């Protein structure tokens, strides 16, 4: 499990740990790890050209101490001091003793140094940065964008919001972010994640003072493997889970086919389908149990998926919500569902909007959702008292309980941005709900599987939602093997 903690939590943990250590020991641990990561990236330290963008405070200190270590190994180091009177004094002295030199953002040699650098260390602002970069730092970030140098961010890229993943104005785009003690939420959530590049976590001993419950969690293979249901010798189709699919219409029959595909490939013991696309569903998947009644009279299920391509008839969605089993709402189901009905359900509800659908439900713009994804998914979960899976470049899964960590999916791929991909995901997640997983786990595991399947199906080339569905068993095998 990859965990991320908020700034306030990290600062408290750091203070507790520093009280147990000799003065400066924690910064030296961070600098040692940072210097090692830089050396690995450079390959050959001796003779390399390194520029350090240095702000005030401990973040700049980490960068300067790491640069001093590189200078002692033969690198030529120039530190650009954005606040010369507030630069960490001991770290600056260490750099100078190691042979490093200093300059300012306005020096005529600074653009040339950035253009010629092999590596640039971004130590402008750390986890205390808020509200974007100031003009001098923004100018350096713009120059850095045109530099061929490898860019290494110290703890996080300067200019991103560490707790939310928002980006306000200019920010440094890193090839590698070396973060200390724990991940920060902004390193895992877009749009900030795009600025972080690869992320390397350095252990500085902070785990012993951090709380056990983080702000964010990112499941890994072993975590998902532990969640996925496995049939036993006593299993039958009902024990494995029967999922009902109330989806599709005469206009959108494919949505029903793809939702059924996701459910079948997701391990459902059986799929019951209700809707106007029965002929298309049976033509592709004859094992589907088809009913011409609505969800209320369709027969036994352990979960319902309601909404993909369903059109404007609210009855199937209302009947699904009136049941006593978990319900997944997607696409038209999100629009047709009554908020108060969802809030008062005794059985759990999982909602799976994309940014546009979430915006409509929250009464804000799509751009606002995409700029502040963590806020949006939390707000929507509270508004509906339901678990919400917000699809997108980084898929987030949140419950209404603010104490429960938000899950962020690490397997997404741009190739999943194709028509019908969300329908496959809804069927897949519905099958896991029917197997007995809680909505948070079902949504998280489904997103993980779906992302892997998207990668396998595409393999660097255009793909379709049907291909994604067919690749789910391969993703399942890889996770559980």
N, C-alpha and C positions, 0 to 999 in steps of 0.2 A: 504494500500500500504506500503510495506517495502522498505525503501530507503537506499542507500549507497552513501557515499561521499568520494572523494579522499583526500589524506593526506594534500595536500596544502590547500584545502578548509576547512578541519577540523581545521588545525592550525590557519588559519585566524579567523575562528569563535570563537575559544577558546581565542585568544588574545582579540577580541572585548568583549567577555563576562567577561574575567578576569579584564578588565579595569573598569567594573561596580561593581565588587565584592570586598569584603575585601581580603587581601592577604592570599592565601592558601585555600580560600573557595571552589574553584572548585575541588581541589585535595581531600578535605575532603568529598565533595559530592560523588566523585567517590569511595573513600575508604569505605564510609558507605554502598553504594550499593554493593560493592564487598564483604565486610564482611558479609552482610546479605545473599548473594548468597552462600557463603562458608558455613555459618551456616546451611542454608537449606539443602545443600548437605550432610553435616556431620550428621545432625539430632541431635546429642548430642555434644556440643562444649566442655564442661568440661571434662578434662582428655584425649582429643584427641591429636594426635601428628601431628603437622603442620610444613612443611619445606617450606621456601620461597627462590626461586632462584632469586637473586636480582642483576640486572644490574645497570648501572648508569642512572641518569636522572629521569624524572617524572614517567616513567613506574615502575621503582623500588620503587619510593616513594609511588605510589598508593598501591603497594603490601605490603610494610612495614607498612604503616598506617592501612591497613585492617588487617594485622597480629597482630598489637598492639591491635586492638579491640577484636580479638579472644583471645589473651593472657589475656586480662582483664576479659574475661569470663571463664578462667580456662584452656585454651589450652596450651600445651607445644609447644613453637615455637622456631625453629632454622632457622636463616637466613644465607644462603650461599652467601657470598659477592664476586661477580666476579671482581669488581673493587673497592676495599675498599677505595681508596683515592678519588673516584668520586661518592660514594654512597650518596643519598639524605640525608644531615646531620640531618635535623629536623625530618624526618621520622625514621631514624635510632635511634635517641635519644628517640623518642616516643616508639619504640619497646623495647628498653632496660629498660625504666622506667616501662613498663608493665610486665617485667620479661622475655622477650625474650633473647636468646643468639645468638652469631654469630660464623661463621666458614668460611673456604675458600674451593674452589673447590678441592684443593690438599690435604686437611686434610684427614687422614686415617679414620676418623669417618663419613665422608660425605656419602660414599656408604651405610654404615649401617643405617644412618639416613633416607636416601631415601627408603631403603628396609623396614623400620619399620613404615614409615609415614602413617597416615590415609588420609592426603590431602597434595598435593604439589601445591604451588602457583607459576606459571611461570611469573615472572616479569623481565625476562632477557632483552628483547628489546621490544619496543613498535612500534608505527606507523612510527618511524624514521628508523627502521631497514631495511637494504638493503644487498642483496648479500649473504644470508645464515649466518649461525652461525660461530663464531670464535672457535678455537680448544677447549678451556675450556668449553664453552657453549655446543658445539657439544658433548663433553664427558658426560656432565650432561644429555643431551637429551637421549643419549644412555642408561645411567644408569636408567633414568626415564622410559624407555620403558619396563624394567624388573621389575619395582616396582608395587606392588598391589595397591598403593595409587590412590585415585581420583585426577586427574590433572585438575586444573583450570587455564586457560590462562587469563592474564590481558590485556584486550583490543583486543588482537589477539595472536595466538600462535607464539612464537619466532621462527624466521627462515622463515616465509612465506612473500611473497611480498604483502603489504597491498593494493596496487592500481590495481594489475593485477591477483592475485590468483596464481602466479607462485611460485614454490618451488625450490630453488637452494641448493642442498646438504641437510644436516641434519636439522631437524626442530622438535619442540616439538609437540607431539600428545596429544591433550587435550580431556578430557571427557566433559568439559564445558568451553566455552569462555564467559567471562563477558565483554561486550564492552560498551563504554560510548558515549552518545549523539546521535550517528548515527551508522549504520552498515558501515563497511569498505568493499570495493569490494572483497577483498581477502577472506572474510568470507562467500561469496555467490558463489564463482566460484571455481571449481576444477582445479588443484589438491589440492589447499590450503584448500578448504572447508572440505575435508576429515580429515584434521588435527584439525579442530575447534571443533568437537563434537557438542553438543547442544549449541546454542547461546542465551544469555540473554542480552537484551538491557537495560541499566540503564539510566534513564532520569536525566541529570545533568543541564538541562536548556539551552542546546545548540540549541534547535530548533529555538529559537527566533533570533539567529545570523547566522544560516545556510541559504544558498540560497535556493529558492523554487525548483530549478531544480537540482536533484542529478545526479551522474554519472551513477548509476544503479538503476533500479526499479525491485521489485519482487511483482507480483500481488498476492492478496489473494482472498478468496472466493467472498467477496462482490465486488471487482473490476471486477472479471470475470463475475459475475452475471449481472453487469451493461452493459457489452459488448454483452452478448449473445442475439441474435434476438429472439423475441417472435411473433408468428402469432396473428393477430387480426381478428375480424369478417369479415373484408374486404379482408383478405388474400386469394390469390390463389397460384397455384404452381409457377407462374411467379413472383409474388410479393415476395414470400419466397426465390426465387433464384433458377435458373437452372444452374447447374455446368456441364461442359463438361469434360470428362475423356478421354484423348488420351494416352493409356497405354496398356501394355501387348503385348505378341507376342506368336507365336506357341511354343516357348521355355519356356516362362514365363507367361502363362495365369493366374496364381494365383495372380500376381501383379495387374492385372486389376480387378479381383474379390475383392481383399482386398481394393483397392483404391475406388471402387464403394461402398463397405460396409462402409468405413469411411465417404464418402459423404452422404450416406443415413442416417446413424446414427447421422450425424452432423447437421441434420435439413434441408437439401436441399429440395426444393419443387419438384424438378425432377432432374434426372441424365441422361445426354446424353453420350453414350459411342461410341467411334470410335476406331477400332483396330482389331487385329487378334483373340481376345479372346471372341468374341461376344457370341458364343455358351456357353462357360463356365460361362460368366456373366449372361446370361438369365436363365441358369439352376439354379443358386443360387438366383438371384434377377430379377424375371420376370417383375417387374415394371420399369426396366431400359429402356430408349429410345435408341435403337440401330440404328446406321447408318453405311452403308458400304462405305460412303464417308469420306474424311479427315475432319479436323476441319473447313476448309474453307467453306464446303458445308453441314455441319452437322445440321445446324439449330440454333435457337436462344439460346444463353447461356449468363449468367452474369459473368462467369469466366471459365478459362480452367486450368486443371491439366494436365501437359504434362511430360511424361518420365518414370514413374515406369515400369520396365520390358519391355521397348519399343524396345530394340535391337539396330540395327545400322542404321535404316532408319531415316534420318534427316527431312524428309518432314513434318510429323505431328507436330513436334516441331516448325519448321519454320512457318507453317501455323497458329499455335496457337499464336506465337509471333507476327505475322502480324495482328492479330485481334486488336480491340479497347477496349478489356475488360481486367481485371486483369488476369495474368497468373502465376501459380505456377509451378516452374521447380524442378523436383526431379529425382534422380537416373540417368538413361541414358539421360534424358532431360538436365541435367547439362552439360554433356559431349558434347552433340550434339548442344547446343545453341551457336550461334555466339555472342561473347562478344559485338561487336559494335552494333549489332541488339538490344540486351538487353539494352544497354546504351542509345540508341536513341528512345526507345519506349515512346509514350506519356501516355499510360496506365501503371499502376504500375505492378511491377514484384516482386514475392516472391520466393526466392531460399531456398531449404531445404537440404543442404548437411550434411552428416556425416563427421567425421574428415578426413577419407581417401579421399573422394571426394573434400573436401575443400583444402586438401593438393595438389591434382592434379591441381585444378584450380589456386592455388597460386604459384605452382612450388616449393613447399617445401616438407619436409617429414611429414608423419602423426604424428610422435613423436613431431615435432615442433608445430604442431597445438594443440595437446593435452596438451603440456606443457604451451602454451600461448594462451588459447582459446579466451580471450578478444581481444587480438591483431589480431588474425586470423579473427574473425567475423567482426571486424571493417575494416580490410584491404580488405576483400572480398566485403563488402557492397560498399566501395569506388570504387573498381576496376570495378564493374558491374553497379554502380549507381542504386542499387536495395536493397530491404530489404532482409536480410539474416537470416535464422533460422539455427543455427549450432547445430545439434543434438548431444547428448552425455550425459555423466553423469550429467552435468549441461547444459541444453539447453539454448542457448543465442539467442536473436533476436535483430538485429541492423539495423538501417537505414543508408543511406549514410551521413546524417547530423550529424557532430560530436557534435552538441549541444543537440541532442536528446538522452535521457538516453537509455542505452542498457537495455533490459528486460532479466531477468534471471528467469527461471522457477523453482519453489520449489517442484513440485510434482513428479519428476522423480523417477523411481524405476529400479533396475537392471533387474527385470523380463521383462522389455520391450526390452532387448537385445535378440530378437528372430526374425527369418526370417519373413519378411512381415510387421513388426510393423511400419516401416517407410512408407510403402504404405498406411496403414490405416491413419496415421497422415497426409499424403498429401491429401487424399480425404476429411478428416475432415476439414483441413485448407481451402481447395478449396471451401467447402460448405459455410464457413463463409465469404470468399471473395465474393462469389456469392450473399450472403445476404446483402452485402454492407459495410462490415467492411474494414477499411484500413489494408494494409498488416501487419503493426506492431501489431495491435490489433488482427487480424485474426490469425497470427502466435502465439502470446502470449496466446490467449484464447484456441487455439487448443492444444498447448503444455500442458497447465494446465489440460484440459479435458482428454487428452491422458494419462498423468501421473496418474491421479486419476483412470481412467479406467484400466490401467495396474495394479495398486494396487488391485483394486476390483477383477479383473479377476484372478490374481495369488493367492491372499489371502495366501501367504507364500508357494505356491507350483508351480511347472512348469505350464506354460500356453502357449497359441498360439496366433498369431496375430488375428485370427478370434475371439477368446474369448475376446480379447481387444476391438475389434470393437463392439461386442455385449454388452459390459459393458459401452459403452459411454452414453447411455440414463440414466443409474443409476447415473453416475457422473454428468450429466446435471441436474438431479432432485436434487441431494444433493447440488449443487452450487446455484440453483435458489430457493430452498424451504426456 
